[in-house]
Amino acid sequence: MKKGRDIESRQITVFQKNEITEHYIYKKLSARVNGVKNRRILFQIADDEMRHYNVWKTYTKRDVKPSSIKIWFYTLVSMVFGFTFGIKLMENAEKNAHDVYSHIPDSIKEINGIIRDEEEHEQALLALLDEDRLKYTGSLVLGLNDALVELMGVLAGLTFALQNNALVALTAAITGVAAALSMAASGYLSTKSDPGGKNPFVAALYTGITYIITVLLLITPYLFFKDIYLCLGLAFFAAVIIIGFFNYYISVARDLPFKSRFLEMIGLIFTVAALSFLAGYAIRYAFGIVI
């Protein structure tokens, strides 16, 4: 019996630490987010987390320090990847807390009120999240998908056709920059003709910059390594990392499935690259090109 009470006490201490940690996280975010309404909602959630902390304190009879690592991490994530992404990560953490709270004994009468507060937080956050950068997710997808699919195909074909690192990197870079400008122009025109309230110039900028960054990451191995097939392998590895990170970001921020989107994009890139590699072999063989 005593062992059960010790486990319950440790659980409550963990809950208490989580609540005070989230109080400081939401408080910091409320000072950084734009809009009076947004700041008010986050500040209210911070107050609720402090109230929950004090509820758990009545059972532990002691103060608990917040996790400085979590506070630092979520604040940094919100600054680097956007307020929406950081908040969504917090929301996912609160969903996990709901599952744990459901196993708390009914003797703790305040638990239902805490669960209700957490559910209200989720609804408030869903209504709150409307960040400009997420409005341009389509432009990011356009730039990233096209760059990865097209450039991996180009790299695979050039790798076998040219058999020269410098030539492959130079040709891919020229192709990539030209394609980035073309995609940015297409993004500008398509956004301008779509009455969705988005700025065509910003959409074009997101598309073009995403494309160029992807190009630079994929051709980098060809500038530092001599083995051309190692360079191609590293380019594929970089593509997989980019796809994984981007799809995780979108899945968290937009509540979209991660695995299916990730595997679909990987399959598409590898298929195009394989066909381009075969095309490069065929062209090299047909024309007898030796470089």
N, C-alpha and C positions, 0 to 999 in steps of 0.2 A: 504493500500500500504506500509505504514511504517512497519507494522507488518511482511509483507512478506520479506522486506529487512532485518529486524532484524533476522528472521529465517535463511535467506541465509547467513548473516554474521556469525552467530553461526556455521553453517555447515562448512563454509570456515575455521573458527578458529579450528574446530575439525580436518579438513583435514591437516591444517598446523601443528598441534600438532602431528598427526600421521606420517607425513613425517619426521619431525625432530627426532622423536622417532625411526623410522625405519632406519634413517641415522646412528644413534649411534649403533643400533643393528647390522646392516650389517658391520659397521666398526669394531666392537668388534669381530664378527665372522670371518672377513677377517684376523684378526691377529692370530686366533687360528687354522684355517683350514690348512691342509697339501696341498702342491703343489702350485707352482708359478701361474699356470693358474687359479686355484680355488681362490687364494687370489686376483688376478687381477680382476676377474669377480665380486666378492663380493665388492671389493673396488670401482669398477665402478658403481655398483648399489647404494652404499652408496653415491657416488657423485651425482647421478641422484636424489636420495631422497632429498639431500640438495638443488639441483636446484629447485625441486618441492616446497620445503618449501619457497624458496625465491619468487617463483611465487605467492604463496598464500599470502606472506607477502606484496606484492604490493597492495593487496586488503584490508588486515586488518590494514596495516600501523603500525604494532607493532610486537615485538618478542614474541615467545611463547616457554615456557620451555618443554623439552621432558618429557615423562612419565618414571620416574626412575623405577617404578614397572615393567613395560613392559620390559625395558632394562634388569633388573635383572632376570626376569622370563625367557625370551627367551635365555639369556646367560646360565643360570643354566640348562634349559632343554637340550640345545645343549651339555653341558658338561656331563650331567648324562646319557641321552638317545641317544646321538649321534648327530652329525652335520646334518645328513640327516633329522632326525625327527624334529629338531628345525627349519630348513629351510622350510620344508614342511608346518609346522604350519604357518610360515610367508607367504608362498605362498597362503594358504587358506585365510588368512586375506586379502591379496591383491585381491583375487577373489571377496571378499565381497566389497572391495573398488570400483571395477569396476562397480558393480551394483549401488552404491551410486553416483558415478561420472556421470553415464548416466542420472541422474535426474537434473544435474546442468544446469542452463540456458545457452543457446547458446551465451549469451552476454559475457561470460568468454571464450575468444577465445583460451586460452592456454589449455583448458580441453582436446581437442583431442590429443594434443601432450603428455599430461600426461598419458592418457589412453594407447596410443601407447607405451610409455616407460614401463608402467606396464606389458603390454602383452609381450614385449621383455624381461623383467626381468623374467617372467615365463618361457619362452623358454630357456633363459640362465641357469636358475636354473635346469630345467629338463635335460639339457645336462651336467650340472656340477655334479649332485648328483650321486656319485658312491662310497659309503662308504663300507669298508671291511666287517663290521658286517652285512650289508644287503645281502652280498653274501652268508652268512651262515643262512639266514632266514629258509631255508629248514631244516637245522639241529636243529634250535630252535623249529620249528613246530613239528619235529619228537620227540624230547625230551619232549616237553610240552604236546602234544596230547596223547602220549603213557602213560606218567606219570599220567595225569588226568584221562583218561579212565580206565587204568589198576588199579591204586591205589584206585580210588573211588569205583570200583567194589570190590577190596580186602577189603577195610574198611567196606563197607556195609555188605559183607558176614561175615567177622570176628566179626563185632559188634553184630550180632545176634547169631552167633555160639559160641563165647567165653564169651560174657557178662562180660568182664573184661578189664578195661581201659589199664592197664599196659601191659597185654598180647596182646591186639589189637595193641598198639603202637609199642611194641617190634617186633611182627611178621610183621607188615606193614613196619617197618624200615628196617628189614633184607631183606624182599622181594623187597623193593624199591631200596636199595643199590645194590643188586644183579642184578636187572633189569636195573639199571642205567649203570652198567659196561657192561652188555650185549648189551644195546642200543648203548653205546659209541663205542664198538667194531664193531657193525654192521654199525654204521655211518662211522667209519674209513675205513672199507672194501668197502662200497658202494661208498664213495667219491674217494677212490684210483682207483677204476675201472672206474670212470666217468671222462673223459678228459675235465673238466670244468675250470681248472686253480685254483681250491680250494685246500687248504692244508688239507690233510686227518686228521692230528693230531688236527688241529684247529677245524675242523668239529666235530670230536669225542669229543673234549673238550666242545664245545657248547652244544652238545646233552647230555653228561653226567652231566654237571653242572646244566643245565636247569632241568633235571630229578630230581637230588638230592635236589635242592632248592624247587621244587614243593612237593616232598615227605615230607620235613621238615615242610613246611607250612601246609600241610594237616593233619599231625599227631600231631601237636602242641596242639590242643584242648584236646586231650586224656591225655596230660601230666599235664594239669592245672585244669580240671573240673572233677567232680565225675559222673555226670549223663551221661551215655554212649550214650544215644540217642541225648542229647544236643550236645555232642562232634561230633556225626555224622552230625547233622544239621549244626554246625559251619564249619565242613570240607566241606560240600556242599557249604556253603556261601563263604568260601575262594576260592573254585574252580570257582565259578561264577565270583568273583572279578578278579581272575587271568585271566580267559578267556576274560572278558570284557577289561581289561587293554591291554593284549597282542593283541587282535584283533583290538583294537583301534590304537595301535602302528603300526601294519602292514597295516591297512587301510589308515592311514595317510602317512606312508613312501612309500607304494607301490601303492597308489591310487586304493585300492580294496574295495568292498562293505563291510560295517561293520555288518549291521543288519542280513543279511542272514547267514554269516559265524558264527556269535555269536550264533544265535538260533540253527543252525545245530549242533554246538559243544555241547551246553547245552543239546539238545535233546538226543544226542548220549551218553553223560555221565550219564544222569538220567536213560536212558534205561538200560545201562549196570549195573548201581548200583542197580536198581530195580530187575533185574534178579539175580544178585549176592546175594542180600538180601534174595530173595526167596530160592536160592540154599542153603544159610546158614541155613535158617529155616528148609528146608527139610533134610539136613545132620544132624542137631542137633536132629531133631525128629526121623529120621531113626536109628541113632546110640545111641540115648538116652544119649547124652553127657551132663553132668552137671558139670560146673566149678565154 
